[in-house]
C-alpha cells in the first residue's frame, strides 16, 4: 500500500513538474517570438541613407514616410515593409523563385517545381537588370531599407521564419521584380478555361460549348462603346465633382496583399496601396492624378496542343532534410510546356503568352505612372506596361478622366480558342488598344464587364464578367448614390433576374418577397444560393460528367440561357423520360432544402453565418491548431455578382458559400481635395499576430468604413531614421 502511495506521489510530482515546465517553455517561446515586434519610436542610425527619414504611424499602423528625396523615401518604405511584413516578403520571394523547399523540406517541392517551370526568377533577374538608372536607384534604396532592418533588428524574426532557425539572405532588386511576375501569372487565367474547353470538346458539340461560355449580349453595358478603328474588380471615375473609386478583387489572405502608405518628398506625395516587397505605389494618387485598376479578362494566353520546343532548361530543386530533384523544362517560342512541372495540362501541352517574355517593362511603367502629372504623362508611362493587361482608369485635379487598357495582346488570326498552334501576328499596337478620355457622359465604369463592342477591329477575347455589377453601378450613379455606398452595395441583380424562373417551378414563400439584397443578416440569400447551386448540378452535371466539378460555379447567365433558350440541357441523359426545366428546378429545390436541413437544422441561418470572409495565413492555415489561432473570419454580405463582391466556391462541399475572394482594398479618391480621399484594406497593416494591427481594420472594412491618410493628424508613433 505504501509503495503504491509513493508511486502515485511521484507520478503526481512528475505531472506537476512537466506541466510547469511546459508552461515555462511555452511562455519563454512566446516572449521570444513577441520580441519580433518592431521598434516604432525613437531614433536609429542606418547605413544607406542620404538624409533623415521620418516614419510616422497613425493609430492603425499606417505609415507616413517623409524624406528629402525619392531614394530615401524608398529606403523608408522598405524599412517599414520589413518591420511589418517581412515574413510575407520572404515567402513571396522564396515561392516565386522556387526555393521554398530549402526552408521547409520536400513538402514544398510541388510549389517549387511550378515556379521553376514558369521561369519567374529568370524573368525577374533580367527585368531588374533592364531598369533605367533612376528607377534602379529607387529599387536599390528600397532593398537597402529592407536589409537595414535585417541588420538592425534585435529580436526574433517573424514567427514563420523564427521557428525554422535560419538567417534570411539580403534583399535584392530582383526579389522586388518577382511580385509583378507572380501577379501577371495570377491574372492571365483564361488558359485554364481554354484547357477545360479543349477537354469538353471531346464529348460536347460546338453549340453546347457556346452555351457554357456564351458571348456577351448586345444589351450588355460596354465600357468603351463604338471605338471602331480609333483606338474581377470595380472602378469608376466621374466629373462634377471629379472622383475615382476603385476596389480590386483578389483572394483573401492574412496578412493582406495590400499595405497602406503615405509618402512625402519635395517632389510630391504618393498615397494608397503598396505591396510588401515592391518599392512603388501600386494603386493610389500622387497629389496630381489618381489611378485605379481592374482586370479586363482579355485573351492573353493560348493553349497549344502540339507546340514546337525551342529550348530545354535544366534546374535542380533542393529540399531541406531531403534529396535534390533534377528538372528538365521545355520552353516554346512564346511559352512553356506545362506538363514538365504540373498536371494541369496533358502531356506535351504548352501555355503561350506575352507574359513569358523577358523584356517585360511593367515595373518601369509603374514607376513612371507614380511620376505622371497629367494625361499625356499617364499615357507615356503606360507604353511599357506589358503584363498583365489591365484597365487603368485616370482622374486628375483639373477634372479630366480617362481610361486606357495597356498590355501586350496577341494580334491573332482565328479568335476564340486557337488551340493547335500559336497564330499570332505580333501584338496589337499600343495606340490601337482601348482608350478614351473625357467621355461626353462624364463617366467611366468598369466592373470586369465587356470592354469594347463589335466595332473594335481587334480580337480581345470574350470571357468578360457578367454585366450585373456594371449595371448596378450605373444605376446607383444615376441615382446620385454616394461612392462609399456603391462600393458596399449588396443587391444582386442576377438574383432578381433568376428568381422568377425559380419561383415558377416552386413558389417558395420564403423568397417571394425578397428583393435580391444579399444582406448578411437575412436568410433568403442562403436559400437562393443553395437552390442555384443544386440547379447548376441538376441541369448540367449529366452532360459534363467528370468535368462538371471543374466548371461548376455561380453562372447565372448560363443557367438563364438554358432555362429560356436551350431546354435540352434540362433533360437528364441518364433516364428514358424527358424532363423539363421546371422538373429540374423542382428537383434542385428539394435537394437544396434537404441540404440546408441536414447542415443547419430546421431554421435557415442568416447568410452571414455561412458566408464568412476567411483570411487564411499561408503557413498557419495549413496547420490545424495554428489555423484556429491565426486565421481570421468575419460574417459578410454580398454575393458573386454584387458590387460588394462576395464570391463563393460551389465545388467546395464543406464550405460552398464561404467568402474567399473580393475587395481586399477600397479607395475613393477625391480629386477636389486629395487629402480627403478615403481608404480601407481588409485585415490590418501588420503580419505579426502579436501586433494590435494584425486585424484591427477587419470590422471597419466589413462594415463599409474608411480611413484617411491625413499627415496633419498627430501620429501615434514617431521613428526617425538617420544616416549612419
VORO-642021 format. One record per residue: z negated, y, x of N, C-alpha, C, CB in turn. Coordinates in steps of 0.1 Angstrom, whole numbers, plus 5000, padded with zeros to 4 digits. Glycine has a CB too. Example, Ala and Ser with C-alpha at 12.3 -4.5 7.8 and 13.67 -1.06 7.14 Angstrom:
492249435132492249555123492249675132491049555113;492949785128492949895137492150005129494349945141;
END
This chain:
500049885008500050005000500050135009498850004991;499150135019499150245028500450265036498050225038;501050155039502350155046503350225037502850015050;503350185024504350245015504150395013504250165001;502750425012502450565010502850645023500950585008;502650595035503050665047504550685047502550595059;505250575043506750575043507250685034507250445039;506650695022507050805013506750945018506350784999;505650955025505351085031506351125041503951085037;506751025050507751055060509151085053507950935069;509451015043510751045035510651185030510950945024;509551225023509351355018509451465028508051365010;508751435040508851535051510251555056507951495062;510951435057512351445062513251525053512851305064;513051495040513851565030513551715030513551515016;512251755032511951895032512551955045510451915033;512451895056512951945069514451955067512651855081;515151855062516551855060517051975051517151725054;516251995040516652095031516452235037515752095018;515352255044515052385051516152405062513652385057;516452295069517452315080518852345074517552185088;519152285063520452315056520452465052520652225044;519352505045519352645041519452735053518052675033;518752705064518852795076520252795082517852745086;520852675082522152675088523152755079522652525089;523052725066523952805057523652955058523752755042;522452985059522053135060522553195072520553145059;522453125084522953175096524453185096522453085108;525153085090526553085089527053205080527052955083;526353225069526753345061526553475068525953335048;525353485075525153605083526253625093523753605089;526653525100527653525110528953575103527853395117;529353515092530553545085530553685080530953445074;529353725075529153865070529453975081527853885064;529253935093529454025104530954065106528953965117;531853995098533254025098533554155090534053915092;532554205083532854335076533054445086531554375067;534054535083534454635093533554745094535854675090;533654815105532954945106533755055099532754985122;533155125089533855215081533455365084533555195067;532355375092531855515095531655525110530555545088;531555645115531255675129532555715137530655545135;532455685150533555725159533855615169533155855166;535055585171535555485181536555545191536055365174;536455505203537455545213538355425216536855605226;539655445214540555325214541755365223540955285200;542355265230543555285238544755285229543755185249;545755365232547055365225547255485216547055245217;546255575214546355685206546755815215545055715199;547555905208547856025215546856135211549256075211;546256125199545356225194544356165184546056345188;543456235179542456185169543156145156541356275167;542556035150542955985137541755975128543755855138;541756035116540756015106541155905096540356145099;540155815094540355715083539255735073540355565089;539655805062538655845052538855755040538755995048;537755675036537955585025537255635012537355445028;537855615000537255664988536355544983538255694977;535755564971534855464966535455334963534155524953;536755324962537455194961537955134974538555204951;537655194985538055154998539455195001537955004998;540155284994541455324997541455425008542155384984;542155405019542055505030543055625028542355435043;542555735032543455855036543455865051542855985029;544655855057544755855071545355985075545655735076;544656055084545156185088545356185103544156305085;546556215108546956215122547856325125547556075125;547956355138548756465143550256435144548256515156;550656305143552056265144552256135137552456265159;553456095135553755975128553255845135555255965125;553455845148552955725155551455705154553355735170;550755805156549255795154548855755140548555925158;549655805130549355765116549655615115550255845106;550655565121550955425120549855345127552355395127;549355395138548255325145547055315136547855405158;546755425129545655425119545855335108545355565114;547055325103547355225092547155085097548755255087;547655055109547554925115546054885116548254915128;545254985121543854955122543154935109543155075129;543455015099542954995085543354865079543255105076;544654825080545154695075544354585082546654685078;544154595095543454485102542054475098543554505117;541354585096539954585091539854515078539454735090;540754545069540554495055541354365052541054595045;542454335060543354225056543854145067544454285048;543154135078543754075090544053925087542854085102;543153855080543453715077544753695069542353655068;545053785059546253785052547453805061546253885041;547353895071548353925080548653805089548054045088;547553745094547753635103548353515096546353585108;547953485083548553375076550053405073547753355063;550353535070551753575068552653545080551853715064;552153595092553053575104553053425108552553665115;551953355107551953215110552853135101550553155110;552753165088553553095078555053125080553153125064;555353255082556753295083557353245096556853445083;556553225106557053175119557153025120556253235131;556552955110556452815110555552765120557852755113;554352825121553352785131551952765125553252895142;551852735112550552715106549952585111550752705091;550852485114550252355119549452365132551452255121;549752475140549052495152547552525149549652605160;547352575137545952615133545252505125545952745125;545952445115545252355105545752215106545552415092;546652185115547052045117548252005109545951955113;548451875107549651825101549851855087549751675103;548751895080548851925066549852035063547451965060;550052125073550952235071552352215077550352355079;552652095081553952075087555152095077554051935093;554852065064555952085055556352225053555552025041;555252315053555552455052556152505065554152535050;555752455077556352495089557852455090555552435101;558052335085559452285086560352375078559552145080;559852425066560652505057560952645064559952535044;559952705070560052835076561052825088558752895080;560852715096561752705108563152685103561252585117;563352605092564752585087565452715083564652485076;564652805077565252925073565553015085564353005063;564852995096565053075108564553215107566553085111;563353235100562853365097562453435110561653355088;561753365119561353435131562453475140560353345139;563453395141564653435149565253565144565753325149;565353575130565853695124564953815128565953685109;563653795126562653905128562753955143561253855125;562853865152562953905166564153995169563053775175;565353955163566554025165566554165158567753945161;565954165146565854295139564854385146565454265124;563754335151562854415159563554485171561554335163;564354405178564954455190566054565186565654345197;566554555174567654645170567054775163568554585160;565754795162565254915156565655035164563754905154;565955145158566255265166564955315173566755385157;565055385184563855425192562755485184564255515203;563055575175561955645168561155555159562455765160;561855465152561155365143560455255151562155305133;561055225163560355125171559055185177561255085183;559055315180557755375184556755365173557955515188;557155385161556155375149555655225148556855415136;556655135149556254995148555354945159557454905147;555554995171554754965183553355025181555455015196;553355155176552055215174551155145164552155365170;551855095153551155015143550554885149552154975131;551454815157550954695164549754725173552054625172;549854845180548754885189547454905181549055015196;547554955168546454975160545754845156546755055147;546654745152546154615149545354555161547254525144;546054565173545454505185544154575189546454505196;544154705186542854785190541754725181543054935187;541954695169540954635161540554495166541354625146;541554415170541254285175540254295187542454215179;540554395196539754415208538354475205540454495218;538354565196537154645193536154585184537454785188;536554485176535554425166534454355174536354325157;533254365168532154305174531654175167530954405176;532054165154531554055146532553945146531254105132;532353855136533253735134534553785129532553635125;535553695131536853715124536653685109537953615130;537653725101537553685087537353535086538853725079;536653495075536153355074537353255075535453335061;538453285070539653195070539953155084540853245063;539753255094540053225108538853185116540753355114;537653245112536453215120536153065120535253295114;536352995108536052855107536952765116536052815093;538052825120539052745128538752765143540452795125;537852855147537452875161538652895170536552755165;539353005168540453035177540553185178541752965173;541153235188541353375190542853415187540953415205;543053505178544453535174545253595186544453635162;546553575185547453635195547553785192548753565195;547953865201548254015198549354025188548654085211;549254125180550254155170551454215177549754255159;552654185172553954225178554754295167554654105184;555754375172556654435162557454335154557754525170;557854225160558554115153557654055142559054005162;556354055144555454005133555554095120554053995138;555754225122555854315111557254295104555754455116;558254255112559554235106559554105097560654215116;558654015099558653895092558353915077557553795097;557554015073557254035059558554065051556254155058;559454145056560654165049561554045048561454275056;561553965058562353835057561753745047562353765071;560453735046559853645036560153705022558353645038;560053835020560353895007561753875003559954045007;562653885013564053865010564353725004564953885022;563753625010564053485006563253454993563753385016;562153524991561453514978562153564966560053584979;563053664969563653734958565153694956563553874959;565653604964567053554961566953414955567953554974;566453404943566153274937567353214929565053294928;568453284928569553234920570153104925570653334918;569953074938570452944943569752824937570352944958;568452834933567852724927568452694913566352754926;568752804906569352784893570752724894569452914885;571452764905572852704907572652554911573452784919;571652524918571552384922571152304909570352364932;570352354900570052284888571252274879568952364880;572052374878573252364870574252264876573952504869;574352254889575152154895574752014892575152174911;573451984891572951854887573251834872571451844890;573051934864573251924850574651904846572652044842;575551954854577051944852577451794852577752024862;576651714858577051564858576851504845576251494869;576051564835575751504823576051594811574351454822;576251724813576451814802577851874803575451924802;578351924792579651994791579552134796580251984777;580652204800580552344803580052424792581952394807;580352394779579852464768578352454767580552414755;577752334770576352324769575652404780575952174771;576252404792575652484803575752634799576452464816;576752674793576852814788575752844778578252844782;575352744770574252764760572952784768574252654750;572752704778571452714785571352834794571352584794;572452894798572453024806573453114800572852994821;573153174788574053254781574353384788573553274767;575553434786575853574791575153674782577353594791;574953794788574353904781575253944769574154024790;574553984758575254024747575854164749574354024734;576954194742577454334743576454434737578754344735;575554394729574554484724573354504733574054444710;573254424743572054444752572054574759572054324762;570854634762570854754770571454734784569454814771;572154834789572754834802572254954810574354834801;571654924821571155034829572155134833570454984841;573355094837574355184842575655144834574655174857;575855194822577055154814578255234819576855184799;579455184817580655254819580755304834580855364810;580355224844580555264857582055254861579755174867;582755164855584155154858584355124873584955274854;585355194879585655174893585055284901587155164895;584155364896583555474903582255434910583355584894;582155344909580855324915580355174916579955404909;562154134879561154084873560154184875560953944878;560554324870559854444873560254554863559954494888;559454664861559854774853559854894861558854784841;560854984858560955114864561655204855561655114878;561155324854561955424846561655564852561555424831;562655644851562555784855563055874844563255814869;562355984842562656084832562556224837561756064819;563256314830563156454833562456524822564556514835;562056644825561356734815560156674808562356774804;559056654815558856684829559256554837557356714832;559556584850560056474858558956384862560756534871;559156254860558156144863558956014866557156134852;558255934874558855804877557755704875559455794891;557955594868556955494866557455354871556455474851;556655284878557155154884556055054884557655184899;556354934881555354824882556054694886554554804869;556254664899556854544903556054414899557154544918;556754314896556154184891556354084902556754144878;555254024907555253914916554153824913555053974931;554053714920552953614918551653674922553253484925;550553634915549253684918548553604929548353674905;547953674938547053614949545853704951547953594962;544953654958543853734963543653704978542453704955;543753804986543953944983545353964978543754024995;545554074971546854114965547854144977546654244957;549154134973550154164983550154314986551554124977;549654394977549754544980548454604985550154614967;548554704992547354774998547654924996547154745013;546854994988547055134986546655224998546255184973;547355325000547055415012547655555009547655355025;546955655015547455795015547455835030546555885006;548655885034548855915049549256055050549855815055;548656135059548956275061549256305075547756365056;550356365078550756415092551256555090551756325099;551456635101552156765099553556755093552256825113;554156635093555456625088555456605073556256515094;554256575067554156555052553256445049555556525047;553356395036552456295030553256175026551756355018;552556055027553055935021551955875013553555835032;552255835001551155774992551755674984550455894984;551055564982551455454974551055314979552955454972;551955224978551655084981552255044995552154994970;551455005004551854945016551654795015551055005029;552154725025551954585026551354555040553354505025;550154485040549454455052550454385062548254365050;550554435074551454385084552654465086551954245080;552854565077554054655077553654795079554954635064;554354865089553955005092554555115083554355035106;555155075072555855175064555355165049557355135064;555655275042555255275028556455205020555155425023;556055105013557055025005557355084992556554875003;556455134985556555194972555755324971556255094960;556355434967555455554967556255684966554555544978;555555784972556155914973555855974987555656014962;556656074991556456135004556256285002557656105013;555756324991555556474989556756544984555056535001;557956484985559156554980559856464970560056584992;559956334973560656234964559656124961561956194970;559956054950559255924947560355824945558355944935;559955694948560955584946560255464940561655554959;560955384932560455264927561455154927559955284912;561055024927561954914929561854814917561754844942;563054754914563054634905564054544911563354664890;563954414909564954324913566054304903564254184916;567354324908568454324898568954174894569654394904;568454074901568853934898570353924900568453894884;570953994909572353974912572553844920572854094920;573753794921574153674927574453694941575353604920;573353674950573553704964573353574972572553804969;573453454965573253334973574153224966571853284973;574753134973575553034968575052894973577053054973;575252794964575052654968576452604973574552564956;576452544984577752494990577552344992578152565003;578352264984578052124984578752054996578652064971;579852115002580452055013580652165024581851995010;579552195030579552305040580152265053578152365042;580652365060581152345074580052385084582452425076;579552295091578452325101579052405113577852195105;578352515115578852605126577952595139578852745122;576752545137575752535148574652445145575252675153;574052395155572852305154571752355163573152155157;570552375157569452435164568352325165568952565158;567652315176566552215177565252295178566752135190;564252245171562952305170561952195172562752385157;560752235177559652145178558452205171559252115193;557852135161556652175154555452115161556752125139;554452195162553252155169552052145158552852245180;551352035158550252025149548952015156550451895139;547952095153546652085159546051945156545752205154;545551885166544951745164545951645160543851755154;547251675162548351585158549451575168548851615144;550451505165551651495174552751595170552251345173;553551625179554651725177555751655169555151775190;556551735162557651685154558851755158557351695139;559951685161561251745165562151765153561951665176;562751875152563651905141565051935146563252025132;566051885138567451925141567951995128568351795144;568252125130568552215119570052265120567552335119;570752235110572152275109572352405102573052165103;573252485108573552615102575052625099573152735111;575352685088576752715085577052855089577052695069;578252905086578653035090577853145083580153065086;577353115071576653215063575253165058577453265052;574753045063573552995057573052875065573752955043;572252795058571552675064571752555055570052705065;571752435061571752315054570352275050572452195063;570052285037568652285032568052145034568652325018;568852045033568251905033567651875047569351805029;567951955057567351935070565851965070568052015081;565452045061564052085061563352085047563952225067;564052045037563552045023564251945015563552195017;563551895004564251804995564651884982563251694991;564752014983565152104972566552074968564952244975;567452034978568852004975569251874980569752114982;570251814975570751684980571151684995571851624972;571251575001571651565015572951645018571751415019;572951725028574151795032574451925025575251705031;573751955014574052075006573452195014573452074992;574152315013573652435020573452545010574752475031;572652645015572552775008573152875017571052805004;574052955012574653065020574353195013576153045022;573953295021573553425016573653525027572153425010;573953655023573853765034572453775039574253895028;571453725033570053735038569853655051569053685027;570753565054570653495066571253565079571353355065;571753685077572453755088571353815097573353865083;571553805110570553865119570654015120570853805133;571754075115571854215117571454295105573354255120;570454235097569954305085569154435089568954205078;569554545083568954665086567954725076569954765088;567354635068566554685057565254755062566154565048;564754705073563554775079563854915083562954695091;564954935089565355075093565555155080566655075101;566255095070566455175057565155215051567255085047;564155135051562855165045562255285053561955045045;562355275067561855385075562455515072561955355089;563855515070564555635067564255685052566055615068;563955595043563555625030562255695030563455495021;561355655038560055725039560255875044559155655049;561355905051561556035056562456125047562256025070;563156065037564156135029563456245021564956035020;564156355019563556465012564456505000563356585021;565556444998566456484987567456364985567256614990;568256384974569156274970570156234981569956314958;570856334988571656295000570956215010572356415006;569756255014568956185024568556045019567756255028;568256035006567955905000569155805001567555924985;570355854997571555774998571855735012572755844992;571755825021572055795035571055695041571855925044;569755695037568755595041569155455037567455635036;569655445025569855315019571155245023569855325004;571955315031573255245036572955125044574055345044;571755115050571454995058570454905052570955045072;570254925038569354845031570254715027568754915018;569954605032570854485031570254375023571154435045;569054335024568454225016566954235016568954085022;566354195004567054154992567654274985566054074983;568754254977569254364969568254414959570554324963;568054544957567154594948567754714940565854644956;567254734928567454864921566454954926567354844905;566855064932565855164937566055294929566055194953;565055334922565155454913564455564920564455424899;565055684918564655804926564255914916565855854934;563355994920563056124914562456224924561956104902;562856354922562356454932561756574925563456494941;561056654933560356764927561256874921559456834938;562556864924563556964919563956914905564756974928;563556804900563856754887565056654887564256864878;565556614898566756524899566156384898567556544912;566956294891566656154890567956074893566056114876;567755954898568955874901568555724903569655934913;569555644905569355504908570555454917569355414895;570255374927571255304935570755164937571555384948;571755074938571454934939571954884953571954844928;571254914964571854884977571654734980571254964988;572454684989572254544994573654484997571454464984;573654385005574854315007575154214996574854245021;576254234989576554144978577954084981576554214964;578053954982579353894985580453944975579353744985;581653974980582754014972583453884969583654124979;583153824958583553684955584953674948582553614947;585553554950586653514942586053394934587953474950;586153394921585753284913584453304905585453164922;583653404908582553434899581453334899583053464886;581053294887579853224884579953084890579653214868;578853044897578652914903579852864911578452824892;580152934921581152874931580252784940581752984940;580552644939579552554945580252454954578852484934;581552474957582252374965582252434980583652354960;582652564981582652624994582552774992583952585001;582152845003582052985002583353055000581353045015;583453144990584653214987584453364988585253174974;583853414998583553555000584753625006582253575008;584953745003585853835010585053955014587153875001;584153935024583354045028582254075018584154165032;581854205018580854245008581354365000579554285016;580754384988581054494980580754624989580354494967;581654714990581354834998580154914993582554924999;579354975001578155044997578555144987577455105009;579655224989579955334980580455284966580955424986;580655154965581055094952579955024945582255004954;578855014951577654954945577155044933576554924955;576454984923576055064912575155184916575254974902;575555304911574855424914575055524903575355474928;573955604901574155714892573055814895574055674877;573355944893572456054895572556144883572656124908;571356194879571256294868572056254855571756434872;571756134849572556094837572356194826572055954833;573356214817573256304806572056284797574456304798;571556154796570456124788569156174793570355974786;569156214806567856254813566856134815567256354805;567456014816566555894816567255784823566155854802;566555704831566955584837565955474835567255594853;566355364829565455254826565955124831565155244811;565155044839565554914842564354824842566254904856;564454704835563454604835564054474838562754604821;564754464849565554344854566654314844564554234856;566954394835567954374825569354394830567754454812;570354374822571754394826572054524833572754374814;572554524845572754644853574054714850572654614867;575154644848576454704846577154634834577354704859;578154704829578854634818580254584823579154734806;581054544814582354474818583354564825582954414806;583054694825584054784832583754784847583854924826;582654734851582454734866583354634873580954704869;584054674883585154594888584754474897586054674896;583454464901583054354910582054264902582354414922;582054134907581154034901579754054908581653894903;578754084900577354094905576553984901576754224900;576953904891576053794886575953804871574653794892;575153714865575053714850573653674846576153634844;572753654856571453604852570453714851570953504863;570853814843569953924840568753874832570654044833;567653944833566553914824566853954810565253994829;566253884800566453914786566154064784565553824777;566754124774566754274772565454324766567854314764;564454244762563354284754562554394760562554164750;562154384773561354484779562054614780560954434793;563354614784564054744784564154804771565454714790;564454724760564554784747563154844743564954674737;562054774746560754824742560454954749559654724745;560854964762560555084770561355204764560955064785;562655174761563455284755562855334742564955234752;562455234733561855274720560555364722561455154712;559755324732558455394734558755534740557555314742;559755544749560155674754560655764743561155654765;561455704734561955784723560855844715562955704715;559755764713558655804705557655894712557855684701;557955924725557056014733555855954737556756134724;555755824738554555754743554255784758554755594741;553055794761552655824775553055704784551055844776;553355744796553855644806552855524808554155704819;551555564809550555464811550455364799549155524813;550555414787550555334775551855234775550555414762;552955284780554155204781553955094791555355284784;553455124802553155024812552254914808552655084825;551354944799550354854794550554794780548954914795;551754814775552154774762552254624761553454834757;551754564751551754414749552554364737550354364749;553354444731554154404719555354324724554554524711;555554204718556654114722557754124712556153974723;558854194716560054194707560654054706561054294713;560553974716561153834714560353754703561053764727;559053774703558253714692558653764678556753734694;558853894677559253954665560653894661559354104666;561553874670562853824667562853674664563753844679;562053594671562053444668561153404656561553374680;560153484653559153444643559753404629558153544642;560753484624561253454611561953314611562353554607;562553274622563153144622562153034622564153124635;561053054630559952954630559352944616558852994640;559053054610558353054597559253004586557853194594;560553014587561452954577561352804577562852994579;560952744588560752594589559352554584560952544603;558352634588556952604585556252744582556152524596;555952774570555352914567553852914571555452944552;553552904584552152914589551553044585552152884604;550553034576549953164571549253244582548853124560;548853174593548253254604549153344611547653154614;550453324610551453404617552253504608552353314625;552053484595552953564586552753714587552753514572;551553754590551253904590551153954605549953934583;551453864614551353904629552553994632551353784638;552254104640553254194644553854174658552754334643;553554064664554054034677553254094689555454084678;552154154686551254214697550554094704550354314691;550854084717550153974725548854024730551053934736;548054074721546654124724545754004729546054204712;545054024739544253914744543153874735543653954758;542753954725541653924716542153864703540954054713;543453834702543953774689544353634692545153864684;544253544682544653404683546153384681543853314674;546753474673548153454670549053434681548653564661;548953504693549853474704549753334709549553574715;548553274709548453134713549153044704546953104715;548953064691549652974681551152984683549253014667;551653104684553053124686553553064699553353274686;552953084710553453034723553352884723552653094734;552352824717552252674717553352624708550852634711;553752694698554852644689556152654696554852724676;556452764703557652784710557752684722557852924716;556652664729556652564740557152424735555252554746;556552384723556952254718558452264712556052204707;558852374707560152384702561152374713560352524695;560952424725561852414736561952264740561352494748;560852194739560852044742561551964732559451994744;561251994719561951904709563451934707561251934695;563852054710565252084709566152044721565452234706;565552064733566452044745566151924754566352164753;564951864752564551764762565351644761563051724760;565851604750566651474749567951484756566851444734;568651604755569951614762569751634777570651734757;568651694781568451724795567851614803567651854797;567051534796566451414803565551454814567551324808;565551394826564651414837564751564842564851324848;565851624839566051764845565351874836567551794846;564851824824564351924815563152004821563851854802;562251934828561052004832561352114842560151904839;562352094850562752194860563352324853563752144870;563852304841564452414833563452474823565752364826;562452394819561552434808560852564811560552314806;561052654802560352784803560452854790561052874815;559852974789560053054777561353124777558853164776;562353074770563753124769564053154755564653014775;563653264750563853294736565353314732563053424732;566153374741567553394738568253254736568253474749;567853164745568453024744568052954732568152944757;566852964728566352894716566952964704564852904715;567053094703567653154692569153124691567553314693;569853114702571253074702571452934696571853084716;570552844700570652704695570352704680569652614702;569352774675569052774661570052834652567652844659;570752944657571753014649573152964651571653154653;573552934663574952904666575252764671575453004675;574252694676574552564683573552464677574452574698;573652434664572752334658572852194664572952334643;573852164671573952024677572851994686575352014684;572252104692571152084701569952024694570752214708;569852054681568652014673568751864669568552094661;569851804670569951664667569451574678571451624664;568451494675567851404685568851294689566551344680;569251294702570251194706569651054707570751234720;568351044706567750904706567650844693566350914712;568050914682567950854668569250844662566950934660;569350754652570650744644570750854634570750604638;569650904629569651004619570151134625568351014612;570551234616570951364621569951464617572351404615;569151514627568051604625568651744625566951594635;568051834616568351974616567452054624568352024601;567752184626566952264634565552284627567552404636;565552294614564252304607563452184609564552324592;564052064609563351944612562651954626564251814612;563352004636562852004650561752114651563952034660;561952224644560852324644559652274637561352454638;559752204626558652144619557852044628559052074606;558651964635558051864644557351944656559151764650;557952044661557352124671556052184666558252234676;555952224654554752284648553652184647555052344634;553952064643552951954642552451924656553551824636;553251914666552851884679551952004685554051864688;552352124682551552244687550252244680552352374684;550152214667548852214660547952104666549052184645;548551984669547751874675547351914689548651744675;548151974696547752014710546652114710548952084717;546652214701545652314700544352254696546052424691;544352164686543152094681542552014692543452014669;543351934699542851844709542251924721543951754714;542952034725542552114736541352204733543752194742;541352264721540452374719539552354707541152504717;539752244700538852224688539452284675537552274690;538652294665539152334652539552474651538152304642;538952564659539252704658540052754670537952794656;541252814667542152854678541452974685543552894673;541352964698540653074705541553194707540253024719;541053314710541953424713542853404725541053554715;543953474725544953454736544353464750546053554734;543453564752542953584765542053474770542153714765;541553384762540753274766541553174775540153204755;542853164771543753074779544753144787544452984769;545053274784546053354791545253434801546953444782;544853374812543953434822544753454835542653354824;544753584839545353604852544553544863545553764855;545153454871544453384881544953434895544553234880;543953484903544353534916543753434926543653674919;544653344930544353234939544353274954545253114936;543353234961543353254975544253154982541853244981;545053194992545953094998545352975005546853165007;544052995009543352885016542252825006542652935029;541352915002540252864993540852804980539352984990;541952854975542552804963542852654963543752884959;542952594975543252454977542052364979544252434988;540852434980539552364983538652374971538952414996;538252264964537552274951536352374951537052144947;535352354960534152434960534552584963533152384969;535252604973535652744977536552804967536352744991;537352724960538152784949537352854939539052674943;536252784935535352834925534652964929534352734920;534452974942533653094948534653214950533053054961;535853184955536653294960537853334952537053264974;538353244943539453274934538853364923540153154928;539753444917539253524906540153504894539353674910;539553514882540253504869539853614860540053364863;540753664851540353754841541253744829540353904847;540653754817541453744805542453864803540553734792;543653834800544753934799545553924787545653934812;546154024783547154024772548554014777546954144763;549554034768550954034773551553894772551054094786;552853894774553553764774554753774783553953724760;555653674784556753674793557753794791557453544792;557853844779558853954776558154084772559753904766;556854104774556254234771556354324783554754214767;556254454781556354544792555254514802556254694787;554054504797552854454805553054304806551454494798;553754264816554254124816553154024819555354114826;553153914811552153804813552853674813551153814802;553653644824554453524825553553404824555253524837;554153294819553453164818554253054824553053134803;553752934825554452824831554352704822553952794846;555252694813555252584802555052444809556452594794;555652424820555652284826554352244832556752274836;553452344833552052314838551252254826551352434844;551052124826550452054814548952094814550551904815;548352124825546852164825546652304820546252144838;547552394825547352534822548752594818546752614834;549252554807550652604803550752754800551152524792;549552814797549552954793548853044803548952974779;548552994815547953074825548853194829547552994837;548253304832549053424836549153424851548353554831;550253384856550353374871551353474878550853234874;551953564870552953644876553053774867554353574876;553053884874553054014866552954134875551954014856;552454244869552454374876551254384885552454484866;551354344897550154354906549954494911550354264918;550954584908550854724912551454804901551554754926;550854914897551455004888551255144894550754994874;552255234892552255364896552955454887552755384911;552455574885553155684877553155804886552355704863;554355834891554455954900554856074892555655924910;553956174893554156304886554756394895552756354881;556056414893556856504903556556654900558356474901;555856684890555456824888554256854897555056844873;553456754899552256764908551956634914551056834900;552456594925552356464930550956424934553156454943;550056524936548656484938547956424926547856604943;548556444914548056384902548656254898548256484890;549556204907550156064905549055964904551156034916;549255864896548255754893548655624898547955754878;547755544903548055414910546955314906548055434925;547355184906546355074905546954954911545955054890;546154874918546654744922545654644916546654734938;545954514916545354424907543954374911546254304906;543554374923542354304926541454394934542554174934;541654414947540854504955541454524968539454444957;540954624975541554664988541254564999541154804992;540154504998539654415009539954265006538154435012;540254195017540454055016539153975020541554005024;538054055023536853995027535853975015536154085038;535553855011534653835000533253895001534553684997;532853935013531553995014531654145011531053975028;532854195009533054345007532954374992534454385012;532454484988532454524974533854554969531554644972;534754574978536154604974537054474974536754704984;536454364973537154234972537854224958536254114974;537154274948537754254934537354374925537254124928;536954484931536454594922537454664914535654694931;538754644916539754704908540254614897540954744917;539854494896540454394887540254434872539754264889;539054474868538854504854539654634850537454514850;539554734859540254854857541754834856540054954869;542354744864543754704863544054644850544154614875;543154544846543454474833543354564821542354354832;542454664822542254744810543154864810540854794810;544154874819545154984819544655104825545555004805;543755094834543255214841543955244854541755204845;543755364860544455404872543455484880545655494869;543755504893543055594902544055694908542255514913;543555804913544355894920544055884935544256044915;544955914943544755914958544556054962545955844966;543456114957543256254959542456284973542356314947;543156344982542556364996541456464995543556395006;541456554985540456654984539056604980540856764974;538956484974537756434969536856394981537956314959;535556424981534756384992534756234995533256424990;535056185007535156045010533855975009535856025023;533955845007532755755007532455715022532855634998;533455705030533255665044534255755053533555515046;533755785065534455855075534455785088533955995076;535655745093535855685106536755765114536355535104;536355805126537155885135537555795147536356015140;538855785149539455715160539955815170540655615155;539455805182539855895193540555825204538655975198;541455895212542055825224540955785233543055925230;541155675240540155625250540155715262540555485254;
END
